[in-house]
C-alpha cells in the first residue's frame, strides 16, 4: 500500500478511493460524507 499525504486536500468530489488514515496524513483534508467511508475500510468497519 502506498503512503502519501492528503494534508489540506479537497477530496469532496472524489469517489471510489481507499485511504488508510493510519499510514497517510489526512489532517485537514475535506471529504464528502459518502467519500469518508473510504477511510473506514482499513479498520474493517461496515456502515449500512
mmCIF file of the C-alpha atoms, coordinates in Angstrom:
data_MODEL
# 
_entry.id   MODEL 
# 
loop_
_atom_site.group_PDB 
_atom_site.id 
_atom_site.type_symbol 
_atom_site.label_atom_id 
_atom_site.label_alt_id 
_atom_site.label_comp_id 
_atom_site.label_asym_id 
_atom_site.label_entity_id 
_atom_site.label_seq_id 
_atom_site.pdbx_PDB_ins_code 
_atom_site.Cartn_x 
_atom_site.Cartn_y 
_atom_site.Cartn_z 
_atom_site.occupancy 
_atom_site.B_iso_or_equiv 
_atom_site.pdbx_formal_charge 
_atom_site.auth_seq_id 
_atom_site.auth_comp_id 
_atom_site.auth_asym_id 
_atom_site.auth_atom_id 
_atom_site.pdbx_PDB_model_num 
ATOM 1  C CA . UNK A 1 1  ? 0.000   0.000  0.000  1.00 0.00 ? 1  UNK A CA 1 
ATOM 2  C CA . UNK A 1 2  ? 1.330   3.422  -0.923 1.00 0.00 ? 2  UNK A CA 1 
ATOM 3  C CA . UNK A 1 3  ? 1.905   6.073  1.725  1.00 0.00 ? 3  UNK A CA 1 
ATOM 4  C CA . UNK A 1 4  ? 1.046   9.656  0.862  1.00 0.00 ? 4  UNK A CA 1 
ATOM 5  C CA . UNK A 1 5  ? -0.048  12.945 2.325  1.00 0.00 ? 5  UNK A CA 1 
ATOM 6  C CA . UNK A 1 6  ? -3.520  14.327 1.743  1.00 0.00 ? 6  UNK A CA 1 
ATOM 7  C CA . UNK A 1 7  ? -2.877  17.189 4.163  1.00 0.00 ? 7  UNK A CA 1 
ATOM 8  C CA . UNK A 1 8  ? -5.324  20.005 3.427  1.00 0.00 ? 8  UNK A CA 1 
ATOM 9  C CA . UNK A 1 9  ? -6.575  18.256 0.265  1.00 0.00 ? 9  UNK A CA 1 
ATOM 10 C CA . UNK A 1 10 ? -10.067 18.752 -1.135 1.00 0.00 ? 10 UNK A CA 1 
ATOM 11 C CA . UNK A 1 11 ? -11.432 15.288 -1.935 1.00 0.00 ? 11 UNK A CA 1 
ATOM 12 C CA . UNK A 1 12 ? -15.115 16.228 -1.754 1.00 0.00 ? 12 UNK A CA 1 
ATOM 13 C CA . UNK A 1 13 ? -15.778 15.233 -5.371 1.00 0.00 ? 13 UNK A CA 1 
ATOM 14 C CA . UNK A 1 14 ? -13.501 12.152 -5.285 1.00 0.00 ? 14 UNK A CA 1 
ATOM 15 C CA . UNK A 1 15 ? -15.103 8.722  -5.330 1.00 0.00 ? 15 UNK A CA 1 
ATOM 16 C CA . UNK A 1 16 ? -14.103 5.035  -5.283 1.00 0.00 ? 16 UNK A CA 1 
ATOM 17 C CA . UNK A 1 17 ? -10.980 5.550  -3.204 1.00 0.00 ? 17 UNK A CA 1 
ATOM 18 C CA . UNK A 1 18 ? -9.458  3.892  -0.156 1.00 0.00 ? 18 UNK A CA 1 
ATOM 19 C CA . UNK A 1 19 ? -7.056  5.785  2.090  1.00 0.00 ? 19 UNK A CA 1 
ATOM 20 C CA . UNK A 1 20 ? -5.573  4.244  5.221  1.00 0.00 ? 20 UNK A CA 1 
ATOM 21 C CA . UNK A 1 21 ? -5.542  7.112  7.755  1.00 0.00 ? 21 UNK A CA 1 
ATOM 22 C CA . UNK A 1 22 ? -3.066  5.220  9.951  1.00 0.00 ? 22 UNK A CA 1 
ATOM 23 C CA . UNK A 1 23 ? -0.433  5.355  7.166  1.00 0.00 ? 23 UNK A CA 1 
ATOM 24 C CA . UNK A 1 24 ? -1.375  8.633  5.452  1.00 0.00 ? 24 UNK A CA 1 
ATOM 25 C CA . UNK A 1 25 ? -1.640  12.195 6.682  1.00 0.00 ? 25 UNK A CA 1 
ATOM 26 C CA . UNK A 1 26 ? -5.309  13.175 6.323  1.00 0.00 ? 26 UNK A CA 1 
ATOM 27 C CA . UNK A 1 27 ? -5.206  16.170 8.666  1.00 0.00 ? 27 UNK A CA 1 
ATOM 28 C CA . UNK A 1 28 ? -7.485  18.988 7.457  1.00 0.00 ? 28 UNK A CA 1 
ATOM 29 C CA . UNK A 1 29 ? -8.455  17.005 4.332  1.00 0.00 ? 29 UNK A CA 1 
ATOM 30 C CA . UNK A 1 30 ? -12.033 17.517 3.138  1.00 0.00 ? 30 UNK A CA 1 
ATOM 31 C CA . UNK A 1 31 ? -14.259 14.567 2.234  1.00 0.00 ? 31 UNK A CA 1 
ATOM 32 C CA . UNK A 1 32 ? -17.915 14.154 1.346  1.00 0.00 ? 32 UNK A CA 1 
ATOM 33 C CA . UNK A 1 33 ? -19.946 12.050 3.776  1.00 0.00 ? 33 UNK A CA 1 
ATOM 34 C CA . UNK A 1 34 ? -20.069 9.225  1.232  1.00 0.00 ? 34 UNK A CA 1 
ATOM 35 C CA . UNK A 1 35 ? -16.380 9.547  0.395  1.00 0.00 ? 35 UNK A CA 1 
ATOM 36 C CA . UNK A 1 36 ? -15.374 9.428  4.047  1.00 0.00 ? 36 UNK A CA 1 
ATOM 37 C CA . UNK A 1 37 ? -16.458 5.784  4.076  1.00 0.00 ? 37 UNK A CA 1 
ATOM 38 C CA . UNK A 1 38 ? -13.280 5.045  2.093  1.00 0.00 ? 38 UNK A CA 1 
ATOM 39 C CA . UNK A 1 39 ? -11.336 5.915  5.251  1.00 0.00 ? 39 UNK A CA 1 
ATOM 40 C CA . UNK A 1 40 ? -13.022 3.138  7.233  1.00 0.00 ? 40 UNK A CA 1 
ATOM 41 C CA . UNK A 1 41 ? -12.078 0.197  5.019  1.00 0.00 ? 41 UNK A CA 1 
ATOM 42 C CA . UNK A 1 42 ? -8.663  -0.213 6.658  1.00 0.00 ? 42 UNK A CA 1 
ATOM 43 C CA . UNK A 1 43 ? -10.434 -0.615 10.019 1.00 0.00 ? 43 UNK A CA 1 
ATOM 44 C CA . UNK A 1 44 ? -12.732 -3.369 8.680  1.00 0.00 ? 44 UNK A CA 1 
ATOM 45 C CA . UNK A 1 45 ? -15.797 -1.305 9.675  1.00 0.00 ? 45 UNK A CA 1 
ATOM 46 C CA . UNK A 1 46 ? -19.132 -1.864 7.946  1.00 0.00 ? 46 UNK A CA 1 
ATOM 47 C CA . UNK A 1 47 ? -21.586 1.036  7.638  1.00 0.00 ? 47 UNK A CA 1 
ATOM 48 C CA . UNK A 1 48 ? -25.077 0.345  6.329  1.00 0.00 ? 48 UNK A CA 1 
# 
